[in-house]
Amino acid sequence: MFRRLVLPDSAALYTLAAFCVAVGIFVTVAWRALLMRRNDADRLGRLPFDTATPASQHEPDSEPASD
């Protein structure tokens, strides 16, 4: 009545296609990173540290809050 959607012979084809897509994405990202201009790479390298972090609310010399 219903046909099988994934045949054993085509499972290898799906696996190979998924592997090729993953390798393609990895190669594309690596290629773009290698061709990036130096000032863009420096800007992205400083990105997490561009904003100042808020001061800690837990100072080591502060008294614990009494309940």
N, C-alpha and C positions, 0 to 999 in steps of 0.2 A: 504494500500500500504506500508507505513512505520510502523514499530513496534515502540512502545514507548521505549525509552532507559532506563528511570528511572520509574519503576513501584512504585506505592504508598506503596506496601508491602516491597519492597526492599530498600526504602529510609531509613527506620529505621536501616536496616542492614548496609548501608553505613555510617550512622551517628555513629553507635556503633563501626564500624571498625576504623573510623577516631579518635574517642575518645580513643580507645585502643592504637592506634599508638602514639597519643600525650602523654598518660600516660606512655607508654613504653619509649619514649624518655626522659621524665622528670625523671623517675626512674633511667634510665641509667646514666644520667648526675649527679644526686644526689648520686648514688652509687659510681661513680668514684671520686666525690669530697670527699666523706667520707673516701675512701680508699687511698687518696693521701698522699704521704709522707710529713712530716713536712717541710723539706727544699724546696720541690717543691711548697707547699702552700705559704711559705714565699716569694719565688721568684716571684710567680704570684701576690701576694699581693702588692709587690713593683713595679710591672711592669709599671704602668703609670708614676711613679716618678723616674725611672732609668735615664732618659735623662734630661738634664738641659733645662729649658724653655728659649726661647730667651727673651732678655730684652725688655721692653715695649718701643715703639717709642714715646709715649705720656707722657712726663715727666710733673709733676704738676707745676714745676717752669719754664718751657720753655715759650717763647713768642709765641703768635699765629702768624701764617704766614699772612703777609699782601698781599693783591691781588692788 
